[in-house]
């Protein structure tokens, strides 16, 4: 996968996040083939980049209550 220009990314916090600074993740939907994920408490820290199909599979598993599947 070629590198992504994350300076143009628009980040959104997980809908399960709360306002008291708990353990939250942010994702960007700005890229066609990949989903960048970062720790909302460390926005300038490392970013994990998942291929879109892998991210979609992960989200489907979580919604079905099978996050380790």
N, CA, C and O atoms as a Tripos MOL2 file, in Angstrom:
@<TRIPOS>MOLECULE
protein
  276   275    69     0     0
PROTEIN
NO_CHARGES

@<TRIPOS>ATOM
      1 N           0.8520   -1.1680    0.0000 N.3       1 UNK1
      2 CA          0.0000    0.0000    0.0000 C.3       1 UNK1
      3 C           0.9030    1.2370    0.0000 C.2       1 UNK1
      4 O           1.8450    1.3260    0.7870 O.2       1 UNK1
      5 N           0.6100    2.1750   -0.8770 N.am      2 UNK2
      6 CA          1.4230    3.3930   -0.8970 C.3       2 UNK2
      7 C           1.0960    4.2370    0.3270 C.2       2 UNK2
      8 O           0.0530    4.0580    0.9560 O.2       2 UNK2
      9 N           1.9890    5.1500    0.6540 N.am      3 UNK3
     10 CA          1.7700    5.9460    1.8590 C.3       3 UNK3
     11 C           0.6420    6.9500    1.6410 C.2       3 UNK3
     12 O           0.4020    7.4050    0.5220 O.2       3 UNK3
     13 N          -0.0280    7.2790    2.7090 N.am      4 UNK4
     14 CA         -1.1540    8.2170    2.6640 C.3       4 UNK4
     15 C          -0.7320    9.5620    3.2260 C.2       4 UNK4
     16 O           0.0580    9.6240    4.1680 O.2       4 UNK4
     17 N          -1.2480   10.6270    2.6600 N.am      5 UNK5
     18 CA         -1.0040   11.9730    3.1830 C.3       5 UNK5
     19 C          -2.0280   12.2370    4.2870 C.2       5 UNK5
     20 O          -3.1370   12.7000    4.0220 O.2       5 UNK5
     21 N          -1.6440   11.9390    5.5110 N.am      6 UNK6
     22 CA         -2.5730   12.0720    6.6350 C.3       6 UNK6
     23 C          -2.7980   13.5130    7.0640 C.2       6 UNK6
     24 O          -3.6510   13.7780    7.9120 O.2       6 UNK6
     25 N          -2.0410   14.4540    6.4900 N.am      7 UNK7
     26 CA         -2.2670   15.8660    6.8340 C.3       7 UNK7
     27 C          -3.6060   16.3490    6.2970 C.2       7 UNK7
     28 O          -4.1260   17.3610    6.7670 O.2       7 UNK7
     29 N          -4.1720   15.6500    5.3240 N.am      8 UNK8
     30 CA         -5.4700   16.0460    4.7640 C.3       8 UNK8
     31 C          -6.6270   15.2590    5.3860 C.2       8 UNK8
     32 O          -7.7840   15.4640    5.0180 O.2       8 UNK8
     33 N          -6.3230   14.3730    6.3110 N.am      9 UNK9
     34 CA         -7.3500   13.5140    6.9080 C.3       9 UNK9
     35 C          -8.2860   14.3020    7.8210 C.2       9 UNK9
     36 O          -7.8630   15.1830    8.5700 O.2       9 UNK9
     37 N          -9.5480   13.9650    7.7360 N.am     10 UNK10
     38 CA        -10.5560   14.4530    8.6680 C.3      10 UNK10
     39 C         -10.8350   13.2950    9.6210 C.2      10 UNK10
     40 O         -11.2130   12.2040    9.1930 O.2      10 UNK10
     41 N         -10.6490   13.5380   10.8940 N.am     11 UNK11
     42 CA        -10.7720   12.4700   11.8870 C.3      11 UNK11
     43 C         -12.1190   12.5550   12.5930 C.2      11 UNK11
     44 O         -12.6340   13.6430   12.8530 O.2      11 UNK11
     45 N         -12.6780   11.3890   12.8990 N.am     12 UNK12
     46 CA        -13.9110   11.3360   13.7040 C.3      12 UNK12
     47 C         -13.6900   10.3510   14.8350 C.2      12 UNK12
     48 O         -13.0490    9.3130   14.6760 O.2      12 UNK12
     49 N         -14.2390   10.7080   15.9720 N.am     13 UNK13
     50 CA        -14.0960    9.8750   17.1640 C.3      13 UNK13
     51 C         -15.1520    8.7710   17.1520 C.2      13 UNK13
     52 O         -16.2470    8.9500   16.6180 O.2      13 UNK13
     53 N         -14.8200    7.6650   17.7270 N.am     14 UNK14
     54 CA        -15.7630    6.5580   17.8440 C.3      14 UNK14
     55 C         -17.0550    7.0240   18.4860 C.2      14 UNK14
     56 O         -17.0360    7.8510   19.3980 O.2      14 UNK14
     57 N         -18.1670    6.5020   18.0180 N.am     15 UNK15
     58 CA        -19.4660    6.8610   18.6060 C.3      15 UNK15
     59 C         -19.6000    6.3290   20.0290 C.2      15 UNK15
     60 O         -20.5060    6.7350   20.7570 O.2      15 UNK15
     61 N         -18.7120    5.4280   20.4330 N.am     16 UNK16
     62 CA        -18.7270    4.8990   21.7980 C.3      16 UNK16
     63 C         -17.8620    5.7210   22.7470 C.2      16 UNK16
     64 O         -17.8020    5.4260   23.9400 O.2      16 UNK16
     65 N         -17.1950    6.7420   22.2310 N.am     17 UNK17
     66 CA        -16.3380    7.5890   23.0600 C.3      17 UNK17
     67 C         -17.1820    8.5090   23.9290 C.2      17 UNK17
     68 O         -18.3140    8.8540   23.5890 O.2      17 UNK17
     69 N         -16.6110    8.8900   25.0380 N.am     18 UNK18
     70 CA        -17.3050    9.8520   25.8890 C.3      18 UNK18
     71 C         -16.4660   11.1150   25.9960 C.2      18 UNK18
     72 O         -15.3620   11.1720   25.4540 O.2      18 UNK18
     73 N         -16.9640   12.1090   26.6740 N.am     19 UNK19
     74 CA        -16.2980   13.3990   26.7430 C.3      19 UNK19
     75 C         -15.2640   13.5010   27.8620 C.2      19 UNK19
     76 O         -14.5880   14.5250   27.9610 O.2      19 UNK19
     77 N         -15.1140   12.4830   28.7080 N.am     20 UNK20
     78 CA        -14.1620   12.6070   29.8110 C.3      20 UNK20
     79 C         -12.7760   12.0620   29.4780 C.2      20 UNK20
     80 O         -12.0110   11.7420   30.3880 O.2      20 UNK20
     81 N         -12.4400   11.9510   28.2050 N.am     21 UNK21
     82 CA        -11.0800   11.5860   27.8270 C.3      21 UNK21
     83 C         -10.7290   10.1300   28.0260 C.2      21 UNK21
     84 O          -9.5630    9.7890   28.2240 O.2      21 UNK21
     85 N         -11.7240    9.2720   27.9740 N.am     22 UNK22
     86 CA        -11.4650    7.8450   28.1200 C.3      22 UNK22
     87 C         -10.6660    7.2960   26.9530 C.2      22 UNK22
     88 O         -10.2040    8.0500   26.0970 O.2      22 UNK22
     89 N         -10.5090    6.0100   26.9210 N.am     23 UNK23
     90 CA         -9.7530    5.3640   25.8540 C.3      23 UNK23
     91 C         -10.5740    5.3810   24.5700 C.2      23 UNK23
     92 O         -11.5360    4.6270   24.4260 O.2      23 UNK23
     93 N         -10.1880    6.2410   23.6500 N.am     24 UNK24
     94 CA        -10.9580    6.4450   22.4300 C.3      24 UNK24
     95 C         -10.0900    6.2710   21.1980 C.2      24 UNK24
     96 O          -8.8780    6.4820   21.2390 O.2      24 UNK24
     97 N         -10.7140    5.8920   20.1240 N.am     25 UNK25
     98 CA        -10.0240    5.8360   18.8450 C.3      25 UNK25
     99 C         -10.6930    6.8080   17.8860 C.2      25 UNK25
    100 O         -11.8750    7.1250   18.0160 O.2      25 UNK25
    101 N          -9.9120    7.2710   16.9270 N.am     26 UNK26
    102 CA        -10.4240    8.1040   15.8510 C.3      26 UNK26
    103 C         -10.0740    7.4220   14.5380 C.2      26 UNK26
    104 O          -9.0250    6.7910   14.4090 O.2      26 UNK26
    105 N         -10.9650    7.5590   13.5720 N.am     27 UNK27
    106 CA        -10.7370    7.0070   12.2430 C.3      27 UNK27
    107 C         -10.9640    8.1030   11.2120 C.2      27 UNK27
    108 O         -11.6170    9.1100   11.4840 O.2      27 UNK27
    109 N         -10.4150    7.8870   10.0320 N.am     28 UNK28
    110 CA        -10.6350    8.8070    8.9220 C.3      28 UNK28
    111 C         -11.2840    8.0310    7.7850 C.2      28 UNK28
    112 O         -10.8570    6.9270    7.4470 O.2      28 UNK28
    113 N         -12.3210    8.6230    7.2010 N.am     29 UNK29
    114 CA        -13.0240    8.0100    6.0730 C.3      29 UNK29
    115 C         -12.6180    8.6510    4.7490 C.2      29 UNK29
    116 O         -13.3150    8.5010    3.7450 O.2      29 UNK29
    117 N         -11.5010    9.3600    4.7430 N.am     30 UNK30
    118 CA        -11.1060   10.1540    3.5780 C.3      30 UNK30
    119 C         -10.3600    9.3980    2.4890 C.2      30 UNK30
    120 O         -10.0230    9.9830    1.4600 O.2      30 UNK30
    121 N         -10.0960    8.1210    2.6890 N.am     31 UNK31
    122 CA         -9.2710    7.3750    1.7410 C.3      31 UNK31
    123 C         -10.0460    6.1870    1.1970 C.2      31 UNK31
    124 O         -10.7140    5.4700    1.9420 O.2      31 UNK31
    125 N          -9.9500    5.9890   -0.0990 N.am     32 UNK32
    126 CA        -10.7680    4.9670   -0.7650 C.3      32 UNK32
    127 C         -10.3920    3.5350   -0.4080 C.2      32 UNK32
    128 O         -11.2720    2.6780   -0.3250 O.2      32 UNK32
    129 N          -9.1250    3.2590   -0.1980 N.am     33 UNK33
    130 CA         -8.6990    1.8680   -0.0350 C.3      33 UNK33
    131 C          -8.1640    1.5410    1.3520 C.2      33 UNK33
    132 O          -7.7380    0.4140    1.6030 O.2      33 UNK33
    133 N          -8.1840    2.5230    2.2580 N.am     34 UNK34
    134 CA         -7.5810    2.2970    3.5710 C.3      34 UNK34
    135 C          -8.3120    3.0990    4.6420 C.2      34 UNK34
    136 O          -8.9740    4.0980    4.3580 O.2      34 UNK34
    137 N          -8.1710    2.6280    5.8880 N.am     35 UNK35
    138 CA         -8.7570    3.3300    7.0340 C.3      35 UNK35
    139 C          -7.6550    3.5770    8.0610 C.2      35 UNK35
    140 O          -7.1890    2.6440    8.7150 O.2      35 UNK35
    141 N          -7.2370    4.8390    8.2010 N.am     36 UNK36
    142 CA         -6.2800    5.1800    9.2490 C.3      36 UNK36
    143 C          -6.9860    5.2250   10.6090 C.2      36 UNK36
    144 O          -8.1250    5.6780   10.7110 O.2      36 UNK36
    145 N          -6.3020    4.7530   11.6390 N.am     37 UNK37
    146 CA         -6.8540    4.7140   12.9980 C.3      37 UNK37
    147 C          -5.7890    5.2580   13.9490 C.2      37 UNK37
    148 O          -4.6130    4.9070   13.8460 O.2      37 UNK37
    149 N          -6.2140    6.1160   14.8710 N.am     38 UNK38
    150 CA         -5.2620    6.6730   15.8360 C.3      38 UNK38
    151 C          -5.9060    6.7900   17.2080 C.2      38 UNK38
    152 O          -7.1250    6.6930   17.3460 O.2      38 UNK38
    153 N          -5.0780    6.9970   18.2150 N.am     39 UNK39
    154 CA         -5.5120    7.2080   19.5970 C.3      39 UNK39
    155 C          -5.9090    8.6770   19.7410 C.2      39 UNK39
    156 O          -5.0910    9.5620   19.4870 O.2      39 UNK39
    157 N          -7.1320    8.9420   20.1380 N.am     40 UNK40
    158 CA         -7.6020   10.3290   20.2350 C.3      40 UNK40
    159 C          -6.8430   11.1330   21.2820 C.2      40 UNK40
    160 O          -6.7950   12.3600   21.2020 O.2      40 UNK40
    161 N          -6.2490   10.4600   22.2610 N.am     41 UNK41
    162 CA         -5.4890   11.1630   23.2970 C.3      41 UNK41
    163 C          -4.0980   11.5460   22.8060 C.2      41 UNK41
    164 O          -3.4120   12.3400   23.4510 O.2      41 UNK41
    165 N          -3.6780   10.9950   21.6800 N.am     42 UNK42
    166 CA         -2.3490   11.2530   21.1430 C.3      42 UNK42
    167 C          -2.4560   11.4870   19.6310 C.2      42 UNK42
    168 O          -1.9580   10.6820   18.8450 O.2      42 UNK42
    169 N          -3.1050   12.5870   19.2230 N.am     43 UNK43
    170 CA         -3.3770   12.8000   17.8010 C.3      43 UNK43
    171 C          -2.1380   12.9680   16.9290 C.2      43 UNK43
    172 O          -2.2300   12.8390   15.7080 O.2      43 UNK43
    173 N          -0.9920   13.2490   17.5220 N.am     44 UNK44
    174 CA          0.2410   13.3820   16.7450 C.3      44 UNK44
    175 C           1.1180   12.1400   16.8520 C.2      44 UNK44
    176 O           2.2540   12.1180   16.3800 O.2      44 UNK44
    177 N           0.5640   11.1060   17.4820 N.am     45 UNK45
    178 CA          1.2930    9.8550   17.6500 C.3      45 UNK45
    179 C           1.1400    8.9540   16.4410 C.2      45 UNK45
    180 O           0.7200    9.4020   15.3740 O.2      45 UNK45
    181 N           1.4780    7.6910   16.6070 N.am     46 UNK46
    182 CA          1.4250    6.7520   15.4780 C.3      46 UNK46
    183 C          -0.0020    6.5040   14.9910 C.2      46 UNK46
    184 O          -0.9710    6.6450   15.7380 O.2      46 UNK46
    185 N          -0.0970    6.1360   13.7390 N.am     47 UNK47
    186 CA         -1.3740    5.8280   13.0920 C.3      47 UNK47
    187 C          -1.2820    4.4200   12.5230 C.2      47 UNK47
    188 O          -0.3030    4.0790   11.8600 O.2      47 UNK47
    189 N          -2.2830    3.6140   12.7770 N.am     48 UNK48
    190 CA         -2.3880    2.2980   12.1520 C.3      48 UNK48
    191 C          -3.2300    2.4500   10.8960 C.2      48 UNK48
    192 O          -4.2550    3.1310   10.9180 O.2      48 UNK48
    193 N          -2.8170    1.8310    9.8120 N.am     49 UNK49
    194 CA         -3.5580    1.9250    8.5620 C.3      49 UNK49
    195 C          -3.9900    0.5240    8.1440 C.2      49 UNK49
    196 O          -3.1640   -0.3660    7.9420 O.2      49 UNK49
    197 N          -5.3030    0.3510    8.0200 N.am     50 UNK50
    198 CA         -5.8790   -0.9480    7.6770 C.3      50 UNK50
    199 C          -6.4460   -0.9040    6.2620 C.2      50 UNK50
    200 O          -7.0720    0.0840    5.8780 O.2      50 UNK50
    201 N          -6.2320   -1.9690    5.4810 N.am     51 UNK51
    202 CA         -6.9200   -2.0580    4.1880 C.3      51 UNK51
    203 C          -8.4330   -2.0170    4.4300 C.2      51 UNK51
    204 O          -8.9220   -2.5610    5.4210 O.2      51 UNK51
    205 N          -9.1600   -1.3780    3.5340 N.am     52 UNK52
    206 CA        -10.5990   -1.1770    3.7180 C.3      52 UNK52
    207 C         -11.3450   -2.4880    3.9550 C.2      52 UNK52
    208 O         -12.2260   -2.5450    4.8130 O.2      52 UNK52
    209 N         -11.0080   -3.5400    3.2100 N.am     53 UNK53
    210 CA        -11.7300   -4.8030    3.3860 C.3      53 UNK53
    211 C         -11.4790   -5.4190    4.7590 C.2      53 UNK53
    212 O         -12.3850   -6.0200    5.3360 O.2      53 UNK53
    213 N         -10.2730   -5.2810    5.2890 N.am     54 UNK54
    214 CA         -9.9720   -5.7980    6.6330 C.3      54 UNK54
    215 C         -10.7220   -5.0080    7.7020 C.2      54 UNK54
    216 O         -11.2540   -5.5890    8.6490 O.2      54 UNK54
    217 N         -10.7640   -3.6990    7.5520 N.am     55 UNK55
    218 CA        -11.4830   -2.8510    8.5080 C.3      55 UNK55
    219 C         -12.9730   -3.1900    8.4880 C.2      55 UNK55
    220 O         -13.5990   -3.3000    9.5420 O.2      55 UNK55
    221 N         -13.5390   -3.3530    7.3030 N.am     56 UNK56
    222 CA        -14.9610   -3.6870    7.1820 C.3      56 UNK56
    223 C         -15.2550   -5.0330    7.8410 C.2      56 UNK56
    224 O         -16.2870   -5.1860    8.4950 O.2      56 UNK56
    225 N         -14.3720   -6.0000    7.6780 N.am     57 UNK57
    226 CA        -14.5400   -7.3110    8.3070 C.3      57 UNK57
    227 C         -14.4730   -7.1910    9.8310 C.2      57 UNK57
    228 O         -15.2690   -7.8090   10.5390 O.2      57 UNK57
    229 N         -13.5260   -6.3980   10.3330 N.am     58 UNK58
    230 CA        -13.4020   -6.1760   11.7710 C.3      58 UNK58
    231 C         -14.6790   -5.5420   12.3340 C.2      58 UNK58
    232 O         -15.2050   -6.0000   13.3490 O.2      58 UNK58
    233 N         -15.1710   -4.4980   11.6830 N.am     59 UNK59
    234 CA        -16.3820   -3.8130   12.1580 C.3      59 UNK59
    235 C         -17.5740   -4.7650   12.1370 C.2      59 UNK59
    236 O         -18.3670   -4.7700   13.0790 O.2      59 UNK59
    237 N         -17.7160   -5.5580   11.0990 N.am     60 UNK60
    238 CA        -18.8090   -6.5320   11.0320 C.3      60 UNK60
    239 C         -18.7230   -7.5230   12.1810 C.2      60 UNK60
    240 O         -19.7440   -7.8620   12.7790 O.2      60 UNK60
    241 N         -17.5300   -7.9910   12.4970 N.am     61 UNK61
    242 CA        -17.3520   -8.9350   13.6100 C.3      61 UNK61
    243 C         -17.7180   -8.3010   14.9370 C.2      61 UNK61
    244 O         -18.3690   -8.9350   15.7680 O.2      61 UNK61
    245 N         -17.3100   -7.0590   15.1470 N.am     62 UNK62
    246 CA        -17.6310   -6.3610   16.3990 C.3      62 UNK62
    247 C         -19.1370   -6.1920   16.5270 C.2      62 UNK62
    248 O         -19.6950   -6.4230   17.6000 O.2      62 UNK62
    249 N         -19.8010   -5.7940   15.4510 N.am     63 UNK63
    250 CA        -21.2530   -5.6060   15.4970 C.3      63 UNK63
    251 C         -21.9850   -6.9090   15.8000 C.2      63 UNK63
    252 O         -23.0770   -6.8930   16.3680 O.2      63 UNK63
    253 N         -21.3870   -8.0340   15.4230 N.am     64 UNK64
    254 CA        -21.9870   -9.3410   15.6960 C.3      64 UNK64
    255 C         -21.5590   -9.9010   17.0490 C.2      64 UNK64
    256 O         -21.9440  -11.0110   17.4170 O.2      64 UNK64
    257 N         -20.7560   -9.1230   17.7910 N.am     65 UNK65
    258 CA        -20.3110   -9.5780   19.1040 C.3      65 UNK65
    259 C         -19.1820  -10.5860   19.0370 C.2      65 UNK65
    260 O         -18.9860  -11.3550   19.9790 O.2      65 UNK65
    261 N         -18.4360  -10.5990   17.9440 N.am     66 UNK66
    262 CA        -17.3280  -11.5340   17.7750 C.3      66 UNK66
    263 C         -16.0330  -10.8060   17.4480 C.2      66 UNK66
    264 O         -15.4390  -11.0780   16.4050 O.2      66 UNK66
    265 N         -15.5690   -9.8900   18.2970 N.am     67 UNK67
    266 CA        -14.3910   -9.0940   17.9390 C.3      67 UNK67
    267 C         -13.1160   -9.9030   17.7580 C.2      67 UNK67
    268 O         -12.1970   -9.4330   17.0880 O.2      67 UNK67
    269 N         -13.0260  -11.0710   18.3140 N.am     68 UNK68
    270 CA        -11.8160  -11.8900   18.1670 C.3      68 UNK68
    271 C         -11.8930  -12.8500   16.9980 C.2      68 UNK68
    272 O         -10.9470  -13.5960   16.7490 O.2      68 UNK68
    273 N         -13.0120  -12.8440   16.2700 N.am     69 UNK69
    274 CA        -13.1940  -13.8020   15.1750 C.3      69 UNK69
    275 C         -12.3890  -13.4350   13.9620 C.2      69 UNK69
    276 O         -12.4340  -14.1410   12.9550 O.2      69 UNK69
@<TRIPOS>BOND
     1     1     2 1
     2     2     3 1
     3     3     4 2
     4     3     5 am
     5     5     6 1
     6     6     7 1
     7     7     8 2
     8     7     9 am
     9     9    10 1
    10    10    11 1
    11    11    12 2
    12    11    13 am
    13    13    14 1
    14    14    15 1
    15    15    16 2
    16    15    17 am
    17    17    18 1
    18    18    19 1
    19    19    20 2
    20    19    21 am
    21    21    22 1
    22    22    23 1
    23    23    24 2
    24    23    25 am
    25    25    26 1
    26    26    27 1
    27    27    28 2
    28    27    29 am
    29    29    30 1
    30    30    31 1
    31    31    32 2
    32    31    33 am
    33    33    34 1
    34    34    35 1
    35    35    36 2
    36    35    37 am
    37    37    38 1
    38    38    39 1
    39    39    40 2
    40    39    41 am
    41    41    42 1
    42    42    43 1
    43    43    44 2
    44    43    45 am
    45    45    46 1
    46    46    47 1
    47    47    48 2
    48    47    49 am
    49    49    50 1
    50    50    51 1
    51    51    52 2
    52    51    53 am
    53    53    54 1
    54    54    55 1
    55    55    56 2
    56    55    57 am
    57    57    58 1
    58    58    59 1
    59    59    60 2
    60    59    61 am
    61    61    62 1
    62    62    63 1
    63    63    64 2
    64    63    65 am
    65    65    66 1
    66    66    67 1
    67    67    68 2
    68    67    69 am
    69    69    70 1
    70    70    71 1
    71    71    72 2
    72    71    73 am
    73    73    74 1
    74    74    75 1
    75    75    76 2
    76    75    77 am
    77    77    78 1
    78    78    79 1
    79    79    80 2
    80    79    81 am
    81    81    82 1
    82    82    83 1
    83    83    84 2
    84    83    85 am
    85    85    86 1
    86    86    87 1
    87    87    88 2
    88    87    89 am
    89    89    90 1
    90    90    91 1
    91    91    92 2
    92    91    93 am
    93    93    94 1
    94    94    95 1
    95    95    96 2
    96    95    97 am
    97    97    98 1
    98    98    99 1
    99    99   100 2
   100    99   101 am
   101   101   102 1
   102   102   103 1
   103   103   104 2
   104   103   105 am
   105   105   106 1
   106   106   107 1
   107   107   108 2
   108   107   109 am
   109   109   110 1
   110   110   111 1
   111   111   112 2
   112   111   113 am
   113   113   114 1
   114   114   115 1
   115   115   116 2
   116   115   117 am
   117   117   118 1
   118   118   119 1
   119   119   120 2
   120   119   121 am
   121   121   122 1
   122   122   123 1
   123   123   124 2
   124   123   125 am
   125   125   126 1
   126   126   127 1
   127   127   128 2
   128   127   129 am
   129   129   130 1
   130   130   131 1
   131   131   132 2
   132   131   133 am
   133   133   134 1
   134   134   135 1
   135   135   136 2
   136   135   137 am
   137   137   138 1
   138   138   139 1
   139   139   140 2
   140   139   141 am
   141   141   142 1
   142   142   143 1
   143   143   144 2
   144   143   145 am
   145   145   146 1
   146   146   147 1
   147   147   148 2
   148   147   149 am
   149   149   150 1
   150   150   151 1
   151   151   152 2
   152   151   153 am
   153   153   154 1
   154   154   155 1
   155   155   156 2
   156   155   157 am
   157   157   158 1
   158   158   159 1
   159   159   160 2
   160   159   161 am
   161   161   162 1
   162   162   163 1
   163   163   164 2
   164   163   165 am
   165   165   166 1
   166   166   167 1
   167   167   168 2
   168   167   169 am
   169   169   170 1
   170   170   171 1
   171   171   172 2
   172   171   173 am
   173   173   174 1
   174   174   175 1
   175   175   176 2
   176   175   177 am
   177   177   178 1
   178   178   179 1
   179   179   180 2
   180   179   181 am
   181   181   182 1
   182   182   183 1
   183   183   184 2
   184   183   185 am
   185   185   186 1
   186   186   187 1
   187   187   188 2
   188   187   189 am
   189   189   190 1
   190   190   191 1
   191   191   192 2
   192   191   193 am
   193   193   194 1
   194   194   195 1
   195   195   196 2
   196   195   197 am
   197   197   198 1
   198   198   199 1
   199   199   200 2
   200   199   201 am
   201   201   202 1
   202   202   203 1
   203   203   204 2
   204   203   205 am
   205   205   206 1
   206   206   207 1
   207   207   208 2
   208   207   209 am
   209   209   210 1
   210   210   211 1
   211   211   212 2
   212   211   213 am
   213   213   214 1
   214   214   215 1
   215   215   216 2
   216   215   217 am
   217   217   218 1
   218   218   219 1
   219   219   220 2
   220   219   221 am
   221   221   222 1
   222   222   223 1
   223   223   224 2
   224   223   225 am
   225   225   226 1
   226   226   227 1
   227   227   228 2
   228   227   229 am
   229   229   230 1
   230   230   231 1
   231   231   232 2
   232   231   233 am
   233   233   234 1
   234   234   235 1
   235   235   236 2
   236   235   237 am
   237   237   238 1
   238   238   239 1
   239   239   240 2
   240   239   241 am
   241   241   242 1
   242   242   243 1
   243   243   244 2
   244   243   245 am
   245   245   246 1
   246   246   247 1
   247   247   248 2
   248   247   249 am
   249   249   250 1
   250   250   251 1
   251   251   252 2
   252   251   253 am
   253   253   254 1
   254   254   255 1
   255   255   256 2
   256   255   257 am
   257   257   258 1
   258   258   259 1
   259   259   260 2
   260   259   261 am
   261   261   262 1
   262   262   263 1
   263   263   264 2
   264   263   265 am
   265   265   266 1
   266   266   267 1
   267   267   268 2
   268   267   269 am
   269   269   270 1
   270   270   271 1
   271   271   272 2
   272   271   273 am
   273   273   274 1
   274   274   275 1
   275   275   276 2
@<TRIPOS>SUBSTRUCTURE
     1 UNK1         2 RESIDUE 1 A UNK
     2 UNK2         6 RESIDUE 1 A UNK
     3 UNK3        10 RESIDUE 1 A UNK
     4 UNK4        14 RESIDUE 1 A UNK
     5 UNK5        18 RESIDUE 1 A UNK
     6 UNK6        22 RESIDUE 1 A UNK
     7 UNK7        26 RESIDUE 1 A UNK
     8 UNK8        30 RESIDUE 1 A UNK
     9 UNK9        34 RESIDUE 1 A UNK
    10 UNK10       38 RESIDUE 1 A UNK
    11 UNK11       42 RESIDUE 1 A UNK
    12 UNK12       46 RESIDUE 1 A UNK
    13 UNK13       50 RESIDUE 1 A UNK
    14 UNK14       54 RESIDUE 1 A UNK
    15 UNK15       58 RESIDUE 1 A UNK
    16 UNK16       62 RESIDUE 1 A UNK
    17 UNK17       66 RESIDUE 1 A UNK
    18 UNK18       70 RESIDUE 1 A UNK
    19 UNK19       74 RESIDUE 1 A UNK
    20 UNK20       78 RESIDUE 1 A UNK
    21 UNK21       82 RESIDUE 1 A UNK
    22 UNK22       86 RESIDUE 1 A UNK
    23 UNK23       90 RESIDUE 1 A UNK
    24 UNK24       94 RESIDUE 1 A UNK
    25 UNK25       98 RESIDUE 1 A UNK
    26 UNK26      102 RESIDUE 1 A UNK
    27 UNK27      106 RESIDUE 1 A UNK
    28 UNK28      110 RESIDUE 1 A UNK
    29 UNK29      114 RESIDUE 1 A UNK
    30 UNK30      118 RESIDUE 1 A UNK
    31 UNK31      122 RESIDUE 1 A UNK
    32 UNK32      126 RESIDUE 1 A UNK
    33 UNK33      130 RESIDUE 1 A UNK
    34 UNK34      134 RESIDUE 1 A UNK
    35 UNK35      138 RESIDUE 1 A UNK
    36 UNK36      142 RESIDUE 1 A UNK
    37 UNK37      146 RESIDUE 1 A UNK
    38 UNK38      150 RESIDUE 1 A UNK
    39 UNK39      154 RESIDUE 1 A UNK
    40 UNK40      158 RESIDUE 1 A UNK
    41 UNK41      162 RESIDUE 1 A UNK
    42 UNK42      166 RESIDUE 1 A UNK
    43 UNK43      170 RESIDUE 1 A UNK
    44 UNK44      174 RESIDUE 1 A UNK
    45 UNK45      178 RESIDUE 1 A UNK
    46 UNK46      182 RESIDUE 1 A UNK
    47 UNK47      186 RESIDUE 1 A UNK
    48 UNK48      190 RESIDUE 1 A UNK
    49 UNK49      194 RESIDUE 1 A UNK
    50 UNK50      198 RESIDUE 1 A UNK
    51 UNK51      202 RESIDUE 1 A UNK
    52 UNK52      206 RESIDUE 1 A UNK
    53 UNK53      210 RESIDUE 1 A UNK
    54 UNK54      214 RESIDUE 1 A UNK
    55 UNK55      218 RESIDUE 1 A UNK
    56 UNK56      222 RESIDUE 1 A UNK
    57 UNK57      226 RESIDUE 1 A UNK
    58 UNK58      230 RESIDUE 1 A UNK
    59 UNK59      234 RESIDUE 1 A UNK
    60 UNK60      238 RESIDUE 1 A UNK
    61 UNK61      242 RESIDUE 1 A UNK
    62 UNK62      246 RESIDUE 1 A UNK
    63 UNK63      250 RESIDUE 1 A UNK
    64 UNK64      254 RESIDUE 1 A UNK
    65 UNK65      258 RESIDUE 1 A UNK
    66 UNK66      262 RESIDUE 1 A UNK
    67 UNK67      266 RESIDUE 1 A UNK
    68 UNK68      270 RESIDUE 1 A UNK
    69 UNK69      274 RESIDUE 1 A UNK
